[in-house]
Amino acid sequence: MLQAVLFDLDGTLLDTAVDFTTVLNHMLSERGQALQDYAAVRQRVSDGARTVVQLGFHQQDDLAGLLDEFLDRYLKQVSVSTTLFPGMTDVLNHIEERGLRWGIVTNKPLRFTTPLLAAMQLTERCSTVICPDHVTHKKPHPEPIYLACKEIDCLPVNTIYIGDHQRDIDAGRNANMRTVACRYGYISAADNLDSWGANYIVDTATDLIPLITQLHQS
């Protein structure tokens, strides 16, 4: 029986791409370079900030310096336009109403995750938050998943992991956990979710509600 739900953060629980786009375009504008649209940035957020910076600045010599600047700027406006994905409020309410626990396993560093969750008023609601700072190996290694399960006192077999990237599904599978792939997330045209090996695929966040109900009752 399902006892807990774990989420990836960017592209699964929260839509952070607008803030990433804003920061990148401010930097590009200041340097007189072509701006990037939201759709292009959205497809790269799940691959990390370095990939977002490379989208705008390509392989410039000072890429490391540009990345540092990007991260510093992002930290200052980490939650200006970020929102829960449509329907996710109902999903979290549904999880809590059924007496289940939920948490976050993300590759987003702790220094960004902590203020972001606080601003979204999620800190007190989630039972665990695992970032790369807490482990030796990040996703797709199963270590973060195992640590999250330990913190919420729940076996992986009684937990599901929900994500929008191949490594999310790999991490869950590596931990012998059922997984859910999200088509509504930061999916690129090249992504074939059917090939990821997820146990379930959802088109919208709202689709998680009947799935969670089914798994909790079985």
LUMDOBA-63012 format. One record per residue: residue number from 1; residue in three letters; x negated, y, z of N, C-alpha, C in turn. Coordinates in steps of 0.05 Angstrom, whole numbers, plus 5000, padded with zeros to 4 digits. Atoms other than C-alpha are relative to their C-alpha. Example, Ala and Ser with C-alpha at 12.3 -4.5 7.8 and 13.67 -1.06 7.14 Angstrom:
# residues 2
+-----+------+-------+--------+------+--------+---------+------+-------+--------+------+
: seq : type : neast : nnorth :  nup : caeast : canorth : caup : ceast : cnorth :  cup :
+-----+------+-------+--------+------+--------+---------+------+-------+--------+------+
:   1 :  Ala :  4982 :   4976 : 5000 :   4754 :    4910 : 5156 :  4982 :   5024 : 5000 :
:   2 :  Ser :  5016 :   4976 : 4999 :   4727 :    4979 : 5143 :  5015 :   5022 : 5014 :
+-----+------+-------+--------+------+--------+---------+------+-------+--------+------+
This chain:
# residues 218
+-----+------+-------+--------+------+--------+---------+------+-------+--------+------+
: seq : type : neast : nnorth :  nup : caeast : canorth : caup : ceast : cnorth :  cup :
+-----+------+-------+--------+------+--------+---------+------+-------+--------+------+
:   1 :  Met :  4983 :   4976 : 5000 :   5000 :    5000 : 5000 :  4983 :   5025 : 5000 :
:   2 :  Leu :  5015 :   4975 : 5001 :   4976 :    5070 : 4984 :  5002 :   5015 : 5026 :
:   3 :  Gln :  5001 :   4985 : 4975 :   4953 :    5108 : 5045 :  4987 :   5028 : 4998 :
:   4 :  Ala :  5013 :   4974 : 5004 :   4913 :    5166 : 5017 :  4995 :   5006 : 4971 :
:   5 :  Val :  5004 :   4991 : 5028 :   4902 :    5207 : 4954 :  4975 :   5019 : 5000 :
:   6 :  Leu :  5024 :   4983 : 5003 :   4835 :    5237 : 4934 :  5001 :   5014 : 4972 :
:   7 :  Phe :  5000 :   4985 : 5024 :   4829 :    5292 : 4882 :  4972 :   5010 : 4993 :
:   8 :  Asp :  5021 :   4982 : 5010 :   4774 :    5321 : 4839 :  5010 :   5028 : 5004 :
:   9 :  Leu :  4991 :   4972 : 4994 :   4775 :    5397 : 4848 :  5006 :   5015 : 4974 :
:  10 :  Asp :  4997 :   4984 : 5024 :   4763 :    5437 : 4784 :  5012 :   4983 : 4977 :
:  11 :  Gly :  4988 :   5014 : 5022 :   4809 :    5415 : 4728 :  5020 :   4979 : 5008 :
:  12 :  Thr :  4981 :   5021 : 4990 :   4850 :    5368 : 4772 :  5019 :   5012 : 5021 :
:  13 :  Leu :  4983 :   4988 : 4980 :   4874 :    5403 : 4834 :  5003 :   5030 : 4994 :
:  14 :  Leu :  5000 :   4971 : 5005 :   4856 :    5476 : 4817 :  4992 :   5007 : 4972 :
:  15 :  Asp :  5007 :   4989 : 5026 :   4854 :    5514 : 4752 :  4981 :   5024 : 5005 :
:  16 :  Thr :  5020 :   4980 : 4994 :   4789 :    5553 : 4762 :  4988 :   5013 : 4975 :
:  17 :  Ala :  5013 :   4992 : 5025 :   4773 :    5566 : 4689 :  5003 :   5030 : 4994 :
:  18 :  Val :  4997 :   4972 : 5005 :   4800 :    5637 : 4687 :  4978 :   5016 : 5013 :
:  19 :  Asp :  5022 :   4986 : 4985 :   4750 :    5660 : 4740 :  4973 :   4994 : 4987 :
:  20 :  Phe :  5025 :   5006 : 5014 :   4693 :    5624 : 4704 :  4998 :   5017 : 4974 :
:  21 :  Thr :  4999 :   4985 : 5025 :   4714 :    5658 : 4639 :  4994 :   5029 : 5005 :
:  22 :  Thr :  5003 :   4971 : 4994 :   4717 :    5727 : 4671 :  4971 :   5006 : 5007 :
:  23 :  Val :  5028 :   4995 : 4992 :   4647 :    5721 : 4702 :  4982 :   4998 : 4975 :
:  24 :  Leu :  5017 :   5003 : 5024 :   4616 :    5695 : 4637 :  5003 :   5024 : 4982 :
:  25 :  Asn :  4996 :   4979 : 5019 :   4648 :    5749 : 4595 :  4990 :   5027 : 5010 :
:  26 :  His :  5012 :   4976 : 4989 :   4626 :    5805 : 4642 :  4970 :   5000 : 4994 :
:  27 :  Met :  5029 :   5002 : 5005 :   4554 :    5781 : 4634 :  4995 :   5004 : 4970 :
:  28 :  Leu :  5004 :   4997 : 5029 :   4561 :    5775 : 4558 :  5005 :   5028 : 4991 :
:  29 :  Ser :  4994 :   4973 : 5007 :   4593 :    5843 : 4552 :  4978 :   5020 : 5007 :
:  30 :  Glu :  5022 :   4982 : 4991 :   4538 :    5877 : 4591 :  4976 :   4998 : 4983 :
:  31 :  Arg :  5023 :   5005 : 5017 :   4488 :    5847 : 4543 :  5006 :   5004 : 4971 :
:  32 :  Gly :  4992 :   4995 : 5028 :   4527 :    5865 : 4480 :  5003 :   4975 : 4984 :
:  33 :  Gln :  4997 :   5025 : 5014 :   4539 :    5792 : 4463 :  5030 :   4993 : 4997 :
:  34 :  Ala :  4972 :   5008 : 5006 :   4602 :    5758 : 4436 :  5012 :   4987 : 5024 :
:  35 :  Leu :  4986 :   5011 : 4978 :   4654 :    5741 : 4487 :  5010 :   4972 : 4993 :
:  36 :  Gln :  4989 :   5027 : 5003 :   4681 :    5670 : 4498 :  5029 :   5000 : 5009 :
:  37 :  Asp :  4972 :   5001 : 4992 :   4755 :    5654 : 4500 :  5004 :   4979 : 5022 :
:  38 :  Tyr :  4993 :   5017 : 4978 :   4789 :    5618 : 4557 :  5000 :   4970 : 4992 :
:  39 :  Ala :  4998 :   5028 : 5009 :   4802 :    5555 : 4516 :  4973 :   4987 : 4997 :
:  40 :  Ala :  5027 :   5012 : 5003 :   4728 :    5545 : 4501 :  4987 :   4995 : 5027 :
:  41 :  Val :  5012 :   5003 : 4973 :   4706 :    5556 : 4573 :  5014 :   4977 : 5014 :
:  42 :  Arg :  4983 :   5021 : 4986 :   4763 :    5511 : 4599 :  4989 :   4972 : 4994 :
:  43 :  Gln :  5009 :   5027 : 5007 :   4735 :    5451 : 4562 :  4973 :   4993 : 5012 :
:  44 :  Arg :  5027 :   5005 : 4990 :   4667 :    5459 : 4595 :  4997 :   5002 : 5031 :
:  45 :  Val :  5002 :   4995 : 4971 :   4683 :    5476 : 4668 :  4993 :   4974 : 5015 :
:  46 :  Ser :  5004 :   5025 : 4985 :   4684 :    5403 : 4690 :  4971 :   4990 : 4996 :
:  47 :  Asp :  5028 :   5008 : 5004 :   4613 :    5395 : 4663 :  4981 :   5018 : 5016 :
:  48 :  Gly :  5016 :   4983 : 4983 :   4588 :    5449 : 4711 :  4993 :   5027 : 4990 :
:  49 :  Ala :  5006 :   4972 : 5007 :   4566 :    5521 : 4712 :  4978 :   5003 : 4979 :
:  50 :  Arg :  5021 :   4998 : 5020 :   4503 :    5508 : 4672 :  5011 :   4998 : 4972 :
:  51 :  Thr :  4989 :   5003 : 5027 :   4544 :    5484 : 4613 :  5017 :   5024 : 4992 :
:  52 :  Val :  4985 :   4976 : 5006 :   4589 :    5545 : 4618 :  4981 :   5022 : 4991 :
:  53 :  Val :  5020 :   4980 : 5007 :   4529 :    5591 : 4617 :  4988 :   4995 : 4972 :
:  54 :  Gln :  5011 :   5008 : 5026 :   4500 :    5553 : 4558 :  5019 :   5006 : 4977 :
:  55 :  Leu :  4980 :   4994 : 5020 :   4565 :    5563 : 4520 :  4997 :   5029 : 4991 :
:  56 :  Gly :  5002 :   4972 : 5007 :   4555 :    5638 : 4522 :  4973 :   5009 : 4991 :
:  57 :  Phe :  5027 :   4991 : 5005 :   4480 :    5645 : 4521 :  4982 :   4980 : 4985 :
:  58 :  His :  5014 :   5021 : 5015 :   4459 :    5581 : 4485 :  4974 :   4993 : 5014 :
:  59 :  Gln :  5025 :   5008 : 4987 :   4387 :    5561 : 4498 :  4980 :   5023 : 5002 :
:  60 :  Gln :  5018 :   4978 : 4996 :   4357 :    5627 : 4518 :  4978 :   4994 : 5020 :
:  61 :  Asp :  5024 :   5006 : 4984 :   4289 :    5629 : 4552 :  5006 :   5004 : 5030 :
:  62 :  Asp :  4994 :   4994 : 4972 :   4318 :    5658 : 4617 :  5026 :   4986 : 5009 :
:  63 :  Leu :  4975 :   5013 : 4993 :   4374 :    5607 : 4623 :  5003 :   4995 : 5030 :
:  64 :  Ala :  5000 :   5005 : 4971 :   4355 :    5591 : 4695 :  5008 :   5026 : 5015 :
:  65 :  Gly :  4993 :   4974 : 4987 :   4359 :    5665 : 4714 :  5029 :   5007 : 4994 :
:  66 :  Leu :  4972 :   4994 : 5006 :   4425 :    5673 : 4678 :  5019 :   4983 : 5016 :
:  67 :  Leu :  4983 :   5018 : 4984 :   4453 :    5613 : 4715 :  5001 :   5010 : 5029 :
:  68 :  Asp :  5000 :   4989 : 4973 :   4432 :    5643 : 4782 :  5018 :   5024 : 5002 :
:  69 :  Glu :  4983 :   4976 : 5000 :   4465 :    5709 : 4764 :  5029 :   4992 : 4998 :
:  70 :  Phe :  4972 :   5009 : 5003 :   4528 :    5673 : 4741 :  5011 :   4989 : 5026 :
:  71 :  Leu :  4991 :   5012 : 4975 :   4533 :    5634 : 4806 :  5004 :   5021 : 5021 :
:  72 :  Asp :  4997 :   4979 : 4980 :   4522 :    5695 : 4849 :  5025 :   5017 : 4994 :
:  73 :  Arg :  4976 :   4985 : 5007 :   4576 :    5733 : 4811 :  5025 :   4984 : 5005 :
:  74 :  Tyr :  4976 :   5017 : 4996 :   4624 :    5674 : 4813 :  5007 :   4998 : 5030 :
:  75 :  Leu :  4995 :   5002 : 4972 :   4616 :    5668 : 4888 :  5015 :   5024 : 5011 :
:  76 :  Lys :  4987 :   4976 : 4991 :   4639 :    5740 : 4896 :  5030 :   5002 : 4992 :
:  77 :  Gln :  4972 :   4999 : 5009 :   4705 :    5727 : 4859 :  5010 :   4972 : 4995 :
:  78 :  Val :  4995 :   5028 : 5003 :   4713 :    5653 : 4869 :  5030 :   4993 : 4998 :
:  79 :  Ser :  4971 :   5007 : 5000 :   4789 :    5656 : 4876 :  5018 :   5022 : 4990 :
:  80 :  Val :  4984 :   4978 : 5009 :   4812 :    5719 : 4841 :  5024 :   4991 : 4983 :
:  81 :  Ser :  4978 :   5009 : 5017 :   4853 :    5684 : 4788 :  5005 :   4970 : 5001 :
:  82 :  Thr :  4996 :   5029 : 4997 :   4848 :    5611 : 4809 :  5027 :   4993 : 5012 :
:  83 :  Thr :  4974 :   5009 : 4990 :   4913 :    5574 : 4820 :  5001 :   4970 : 5001 :
:  84 :  Leu :  4994 :   5028 : 5002 :   4939 :    5505 : 4835 :  5012 :   4995 : 4972 :
:  85 :  Phe :  4987 :   5006 : 5026 :   4959 :    5471 : 4770 :  5030 :   4999 : 5004 :
:  86 :  Pro :  4971 :   5001 : 4998 :   5033 :    5475 : 4755 :  5010 :   4973 : 5010 :
:  87 :  Gly :  4989 :   5024 : 4988 :   5071 :    5425 : 4797 :  4983 :   4989 : 5023 :
:  88 :  Met :  5018 :   5011 : 4979 :   5012 :    5412 : 4844 :  5010 :   5007 : 5028 :
:  89 :  Thr :  4988 :   4993 : 4974 :   5046 :    5448 : 4902 :  5020 :   4978 : 5008 :
:  90 :  Asp :  4980 :   5021 : 4995 :   5103 :    5398 : 4897 :  4986 :   4973 : 5006 :
:  91 :  Val :  5014 :   5025 : 4996 :   5053 :    5340 : 4892 :  4988 :   4999 : 5029 :
:  92 :  Leu :  5011 :   4999 : 4973 :   5017 :    5361 : 4956 :  5021 :   4998 : 5022 :
:  93 :  Asn :  4978 :   5002 : 4980 :   5082 :    5371 : 4993 :  5011 :   4972 : 5001 :
:  94 :  His :  4990 :   5027 : 5001 :   5105 :    5303 : 4970 :  4982 :   4980 : 5015 :
:  95 :  Ile :  5019 :   5017 : 4986 :   5042 :    5270 : 4995 :  5003 :   5003 : 5030 :
:  96 :  Glu :  4998 :   4994 : 4971 :   5048 :    5303 : 5063 :  5027 :   4990 : 5011 :
:  97 :  Glu :  4974 :   5009 : 4990 :   5122 :    5288 : 5069 :  5002 :   4970 : 5003 :
:  98 :  Arg :  5000 :   5029 : 4998 :   5108 :    5214 : 5059 :  4981 :   4991 : 5022 :
:  99 :  Gly :  5019 :   5007 : 4979 :   5057 :    5216 : 5115 :  4973 :   4990 : 4991 :
: 100 :  Leu :  5026 :   5008 : 5011 :   4998 :    5204 : 5069 :  4980 :   5022 : 5005 :
: 101 :  Arg :  5022 :   4980 : 4999 :   4931 :    5238 : 5075 :  4989 :   5005 : 4972 :
: 102 :  Trp :  5013 :   4994 : 5026 :   4896 :    5273 : 5018 :  4974 :   5016 : 5005 :
: 103 :  Gly :  5026 :   4986 : 4998 :   4827 :    5300 : 5006 :  4988 :   5006 : 4973 :
: 104 :  Ile :  5014 :   4991 : 5024 :   4777 :    5326 : 4955 :  4973 :   4988 : 4999 :
: 105 :  Val :  5027 :   5009 : 5005 :   4715 :    5294 : 4925 :  4992 :   5015 : 4974 :
: 106 :  Thr :  5007 :   4983 : 5022 :   4680 :    5344 : 4880 :  4970 :   5002 : 4996 :
: 107 :  Asn :  5028 :   4994 : 5005 :   4613 :    5358 : 4847 :  4994 :   5030 : 5003 :
: 108 :  Lys :  5004 :   4971 : 4995 :   4624 :    5432 : 4863 :  4985 :   5004 : 5026 :
: 109 :  Pro :  5015 :   4996 : 4975 :   4573 :    5455 : 4915 :  5017 :   5012 : 5022 :
: 110 :  Leu :  4985 :   4992 : 4976 :   4596 :    5469 : 4985 :  5003 :   5031 : 5002 :
: 111 :  Arg :  4999 :   4971 : 4997 :   4581 :    5544 : 4982 :  5022 :   5013 : 4984 :
: 112 :  Phe :  4977 :   4990 : 5016 :   4634 :    5553 : 4929 :  5026 :   4987 : 5009 :
: 113 :  Thr :  4976 :   5015 : 4993 :   4683 :    5500 : 4952 :  5013 :   5011 : 5025 :
: 114 :  Thr :  4989 :   4991 : 4974 :   4691 :    5525 : 5024 :  5016 :   5026 : 4997 :
: 115 :  Pro :  4984 :   4976 : 5002 :   4711 :    5597 : 5008 :  5024 :   4998 : 4981 :
: 116 :  Leu :  4978 :   5004 : 5019 :   4754 :    5574 : 4949 :  5024 :   4987 : 5014 :
: 117 :  Leu :  4978 :   5013 : 4986 :   4795 :    5526 : 4992 :  5012 :   5018 : 5021 :
: 118 :  Ala :  4990 :   4981 : 4980 :   4801 :    5578 : 5047 :  5019 :   5020 : 4987 :
: 119 :  Ala :  4983 :   4980 : 5013 :   4828 :    5629 : 4998 :  5026 :   4989 : 4990 :
: 120 :  Met :  4976 :   5014 : 5010 :   4877 :    5578 : 4970 :  5017 :   4989 : 5023 :
: 121 :  Gln :  4986 :   5009 : 4976 :   4900 :    5562 : 5042 :  5003 :   4969 : 5000 :
: 122 :  Leu :  4999 :   5029 : 5001 :   4883 :    5489 : 5033 :  4981 :   4986 : 5020 :
: 123 :  Thr :  5020 :   5011 : 4982 :   4828 :    5480 : 5084 :  5012 :   4983 : 5022 :
: 124 :  Glu :  4988 :   5015 : 4978 :   4873 :    5458 : 5141 :  5018 :   4977 : 4991 :
: 125 :  Arg :  4982 :   5021 : 5010 :   4916 :    5414 : 5096 :  4986 :   4975 : 4992 :
: 126 :  Cys :  5014 :   5024 : 5010 :   4864 :    5368 : 5067 :  4985 :   4986 : 5022 :
: 127 :  Ser :  5012 :   5016 : 4979 :   4836 :    5311 : 5109 :  4970 :   4997 : 4997 :
: 128 :  Thr :  5029 :   5002 : 5004 :   4767 :    5310 : 5078 :  4993 :   5016 : 4975 :
: 129 :  Val :  5011 :   4987 : 5023 :   4725 :    5351 : 5030 :  4971 :   4991 : 4997 :
: 130 :  Ile :  5027 :   5010 : 5005 :   4663 :    5318 : 5001 :  4988 :   5014 : 4976 :
: 131 :  Cys :  5015 :   4985 : 5021 :   4613 :    5360 : 4961 :  4973 :   4986 : 4996 :
: 132 :  Pro :  5027 :   5011 : 5004 :   4544 :    5342 : 4933 :  4982 :   5004 : 5024 :
: 133 :  Asp :  5016 :   4993 : 4977 :   4515 :    5374 : 4996 :  5002 :   4978 : 5022 :
: 134 :  His :  4995 :   5020 : 4979 :   4543 :    5316 : 5038 :  4988 :   4972 : 4993 :
: 135 :  Val :  5008 :   5027 : 5008 :   4513 :    5258 : 4999 :  4973 :   5001 : 4986 :
: 136 :  Thr :  5025 :   5003 : 5015 :   4450 :    5233 : 4966 :  5005 :   4999 : 4970 :
: 137 :  His :  4993 :   5003 : 5029 :   4484 :    5215 : 4900 :  5028 :   5011 : 4996 :
: 138 :  Lys :  4974 :   4989 : 5007 :   4541 :    5253 : 4868 :  5014 :   4983 : 4979 :
: 139 :  Lys :  4985 :   5015 : 5020 :   4595 :    5227 : 4822 :  4984 :   5000 : 4973 :
: 140 :  Pro :  4982 :   5023 : 4998 :   4597 :    5181 : 4783 :  4992 :   4979 : 5020 :
: 141 :  His :  5007 :   5019 : 4980 :   4561 :    5145 : 4839 :  5023 :   4998 : 5020 :
: 142 :  Pro :  4977 :   5003 : 4982 :   4612 :    5117 : 4889 :  4995 :   5012 : 5028 :
: 143 :  Glu :  5006 :   4991 : 4973 :   4577 :    5146 : 4951 :  5019 :   5022 : 5010 :
: 144 :  Pro :  4981 :   4980 : 4990 :   4621 :    5209 : 4955 :  5028 :   4989 : 5005 :
: 145 :  Ile :  4974 :   5012 : 4996 :   4684 :    5166 : 4948 :  5000 :   4984 : 5026 :
: 146 :  Tyr :  5002 :   5016 : 4975 :   4660 :    5119 : 5003 :  5000 :   5018 : 5025 :
: 147 :  Leu :  5001 :   4981 : 4977 :   4645 :    5178 : 5049 :  5027 :   5012 : 5006 :
: 148 :  Ala :  4974 :   4989 : 4997 :   4713 :    5208 : 5037 :  5019 :   4980 : 5014 :
: 149 :  Cys :  4983 :   5021 : 4988 :   4747 :    5142 : 5054 :  4993 :   4996 : 5029 :
: 150 :  Lys :  5009 :   5003 : 4972 :   4705 :    5136 : 5117 :  5011 :   5022 : 5017 :
: 151 :  Glu :  4991 :   4977 : 4985 :   4725 :    5206 : 5139 :  5030 :   4999 : 5005 :
: 152 :  Ile :  4971 :   5001 : 4996 :   4799 :    5193 : 5130 :  5009 :   4972 : 5010 :
: 153 :  Asp :  4995 :   5026 : 4988 :   4793 :    5122 : 5158 :  5020 :   4984 : 4982 :
: 154 :  Cys :  4982 :   5014 : 5019 :   4823 :    5089 : 5096 :  4982 :   4984 : 4981 :
: 155 :  Leu :  5015 :   5017 : 5019 :   4797 :    5032 : 5053 :  5005 :   5010 : 4971 :
: 156 :  Pro :  4996 :   4993 : 5028 :   4785 :    5047 : 4979 :  5023 :   4986 : 4987 :
: 157 :  Val :  4978 :   5014 : 5013 :   4835 :    4994 : 4960 :  5028 :   5012 : 5006 :
: 158 :  Asn :  4975 :   4987 : 4992 :   4889 :    5035 : 4996 :  5001 :   5029 : 4992 :
: 159 :  Thr :  5003 :   4972 : 5007 :   4869 :    5100 : 4962 :  4999 :   5002 : 4969 :
: 160 :  Ile :  5003 :   4994 : 5028 :   4873 :    5130 : 4892 :  4983 :   5025 : 4996 :
: 161 :  Tyr :  5015 :   4977 : 5006 :   4826 :    5179 : 4860 :  5009 :   5012 : 4973 :
: 162 :  Ile :  4989 :   4987 : 5023 :   4852 :    5230 : 4810 :  4980 :   5020 : 4989 :
: 163 :  Gly :  5020 :   4983 : 5012 :   4807 :    5266 : 4761 :  5005 :   5005 : 4970 :
: 164 :  Asp :  4997 :   4993 : 5028 :   4800 :    5298 : 4693 :  4975 :   4996 : 4983 :
: 165 :  His :  5026 :   5005 : 5014 :   4731 :    5273 : 4672 :  4993 :   4971 : 5002 :
: 166 :  Gln :  5009 :   5028 : 5000 :   4701 :    5207 : 4654 :  4985 :   4992 : 5026 :
: 167 :  Arg :  5016 :   5007 : 4976 :   4654 :    5210 : 4714 :  5018 :   4996 : 5024 :
: 168 :  Asp :  4981 :   5004 : 4978 :   4714 :    5216 : 4761 :  5011 :   4972 : 5000 :
: 169 :  Ile :  4990 :   5027 : 5003 :   4743 :    5152 : 4734 :  4978 :   4980 : 5006 :
: 170 :  Asp :  5022 :   5018 : 4995 :   4675 :    5119 : 4736 :  4994 :   4998 : 5030 :
: 171 :  Ala :  5005 :   5000 : 4971 :   4665 :    5140 : 4809 :  5021 :   4984 : 5015 :
: 172 :  Gly :  4979 :   5016 : 4987 :   4732 :    5112 : 4829 :  4997 :   4970 : 4995 :
: 173 :  Arg :  5003 :   5029 : 5007 :   4721 :    5047 : 4792 :  4976 :   4988 : 5014 :
: 174 :  Asn :  5024 :   5010 : 4987 :   4651 :    5041 : 4821 :  5005 :   4995 : 5030 :
: 175 :  Ala :  4993 :   5003 : 4972 :   4683 :    5046 : 4890 :  5023 :   4979 : 5003 :
: 176 :  Asn :  4978 :   5020 : 5000 :   4735 :    4992 : 4871 :  5026 :   5012 : 5009 :
: 177 :  Met :  4976 :   4985 : 4993 :   4790 :    5043 : 4876 :  5017 :   5004 : 4975 :
: 178 :  Arg :  4983 :   4994 : 5022 :   4851 :    5054 : 4831 :  4996 :   5030 : 4992 :
: 179 :  Thr :  5006 :   4973 : 5009 :   4842 :    5116 : 4788 :  5023 :   5010 : 4982 :
: 180 :  Val :  4980 :   4986 : 5017 :   4886 :    5167 : 4752 :  4986 :   5021 : 4984 :
: 181 :  Ala :  5011 :   4979 : 5018 :   4864 :    5208 : 4692 :  5021 :   5020 : 4993 :
: 182 :  Cys :  4981 :   4978 : 5004 :   4896 :    5276 : 4680 :  4997 :   5013 : 4973 :
: 183 :  Arg :  5001 :   4987 : 5026 :   4912 :    5299 : 4610 :  5002 :   5031 : 5002 :
: 184 :  Tyr :  4995 :   4971 : 4997 :   4931 :    5368 : 4637 :  4974 :   5015 : 5008 :
: 185 :  Gly :  5025 :   4988 : 4991 :   4859 :    5380 : 4661 :  4983 :   5011 : 4979 :
: 186 :  Tyr :  5019 :   4988 : 5019 :   4797 :    5406 : 4627 :  4990 :   4979 : 4980 :
: 187 :  Ile :  5005 :   5021 : 5019 :   4800 :    5357 : 4570 :  4992 :   5013 : 4973 :
: 188 :  Ser :  5008 :   4990 : 5026 :   4763 :    5370 : 4505 :  5012 :   4983 : 4978 :
: 189 :  Ala :  4988 :   5014 : 5023 :   4785 :    5349 : 4435 :  4986 :   4973 : 4996 :
: 190 :  Ala :  5015 :   5025 : 5004 :   4731 :    5295 : 4436 :  5007 :   4979 : 5021 :
: 191 :  Asp :  4994 :   5019 : 4978 :   4757 :    5263 : 4500 :  5022 :   4980 : 4992 :
: 192 :  Asn :  4980 :   5021 : 5005 :   4794 :    5197 : 4492 :  5006 :   4987 : 5027 :
: 193 :  Leu :  4994 :   5010 : 4973 :   4827 :    5184 : 4559 :  5006 :   4970 : 5001 :
: 194 :  Asp :  4993 :   5028 : 5001 :   4851 :    5116 : 4537 :  4975 :   4982 : 5003 :
: 195 :  Ser :  5025 :   5016 : 4999 :   4778 :    5093 : 4535 :  4986 :   5002 : 5026 :
: 196 :  Trp :  5014 :   4996 : 4975 :   4760 :    5116 : 4605 :  5002 :   4977 : 5019 :
: 197 :  Gly :  4996 :   5022 : 4981 :   4787 :    5055 : 4640 :  5015 :   5006 : 5025 :
: 198 :  Ala :  4983 :   4993 : 4977 :   4834 :    5091 : 4687 :  5023 :   4981 : 5003 :
: 199 :  Asn :  4977 :   5017 : 4996 :   4890 :    5051 : 4718 :  5026 :   5014 : 4990 :
: 200 :  Tyr :  4976 :   4985 : 5007 :   4940 :    5107 : 4703 :  4990 :   5026 : 4986 :
: 201 :  Ile :  5004 :   4974 : 5012 :   4943 :    5169 : 4659 :  5025 :   5016 : 5003 :
: 202 :  Val :  4977 :   4983 : 4997 :   4988 :    5228 : 4673 :  4997 :   5024 : 4982 :
: 203 :  Asp :  5000 :   4977 : 5017 :   5007 :    5285 : 4627 :  5002 :   5026 : 5015 :
: 204 :  Thr :  4997 :   4976 : 4984 :   5026 :    5335 : 4681 :  4995 :   4993 : 5029 :
: 205 :  Ala :  5003 :   5005 : 4972 :   5013 :    5343 : 4755 :  5026 :   4988 : 5012 :
: 206 :  Thr :  4975 :   5009 : 4989 :   5087 :    5331 : 4768 :  5003 :   4970 : 4996 :
: 207 :  Asp :  4999 :   5029 : 5005 :   5079 :    5261 : 4738 :  4988 :   4984 : 5023 :
: 208 :  Leu :  5012 :   5015 : 4977 :   5039 :    5243 : 4800 :  5020 :   4993 : 5021 :
: 209 :  Ile :  4981 :   5005 : 4978 :   5100 :    5246 : 4845 :  5013 :   4972 : 4998 :
: 210 :  Pro :  4990 :   5028 : 5001 :   5135 :    5183 : 4819 :  4979 :   4979 : 5002 :
: 211 :  Leu :  5022 :   5019 : 4998 :   5068 :    5148 : 4813 :  4993 :   4995 : 5029 :
: 212 :  Ile :  5007 :   5003 : 4972 :   5051 :    5162 : 4885 :  5022 :   4986 : 5016 :
: 213 :  Thr :  4978 :   5013 : 4987 :   5120 :    5141 : 4907 :  5000 :   4970 : 4995 :
: 214 :  Gln :  5001 :   5029 : 5008 :   5114 :    5075 : 4869 :  4977 :   4986 : 5015 :
: 215 :  Leu :  5023 :   5013 : 4988 :   5045 :    5060 : 4897 :  5003 :   4998 : 5031 :
: 216 :  His :  4996 :   5000 : 4971 :   5065 :    5078 : 4968 :  5021 :   4979 : 5008 :
: 217 :  Gln :  4979 :   5020 : 4993 :   5125 :    5030 : 4965 :  4992 :   4972 : 4994 :
: 218 :  Ser :  5008 :   5027 : 5009 :   5088 :    4972 : 4933 :  4982 :   4986 : 5020 :
+-----+------+-------+--------+------+--------+---------+------+-------+--------+------+
